[in-house]
């Protein structure tokens, strides 16, 4: 069976060290993909503390070995496409 993990990088989860631990643990347990939310401002409690998705993914790439990394949703109007990783 193939599975992945979705990580909500806001509120109490807006901690790069916790995200790295979760990604390594998901990798160790056989997850195929580790996805993070790409919503910088969330309209509910805890949403004011949010990690920027692509910066977090870059950090996680240096902390993991083989798990695929990505975003769940990328709202196009909120970013500059030329700055998105390829």
URGI-V998706 format. One record per pair of residues at least 4 apart in sequence whose ideal C-beta (glycine too) atoms are under 7 Angstrom apart, sorted by the first residue. I is the first residue (numbers start at 1). J is the second residue. Records with the same first field share a line. If there is no record, write none. Layout:
I: J / J
This chain:
2: 32
3: 31 / 32
4: 31 / 32 / 33 / 34 / 35
5: 22 / 26 / 31 / 34
6: 35 / 72
7: 13 / 19 / 22 / 34 / 35 / 36
8: 13 / 37
9: 13 / 14 / 19 / 36 / 37 / 50 / 51 / 53 / 56
10: 14 / 37 / 42 / 46 / 47 / 49 / 50
11: 46 / 49
12: 46
13: 18
14: 49 / 50 / 51
15: 19
16: 20 / 51 / 56 / 59
17: 21
18: 22
19: 23 / 56 / 60
20: 24 / 59 / 60 / 63
21: 25
22: 26
23: 27 / 34 / 60 / 63 / 64 / 67
24: 28 / 63 / 64
25: 29
26: 31 / 34 / 67
27: 31 / 64 / 65 / 66 / 67
31: 67
32: 68
33: 67 / 68 / 70
34: 60 / 67 / 69
35: 70 / 71 / 72
36: 53 / 56 / 57 / 71
37: 53 / 72
38: 53 / 71 / 72 / 73 / 74 / 75
39: 75
40: 50 / 52 / 78
41: 47 / 50
42: 47 / 50
43: 47
51: 56
52: 56
53: 57 / 71
54: 58 / 84 / 85
55: 59
56: 60
57: 61 / 69
59: 63
60: 64 / 69
61: 69
74: 79
79: 83 / 84
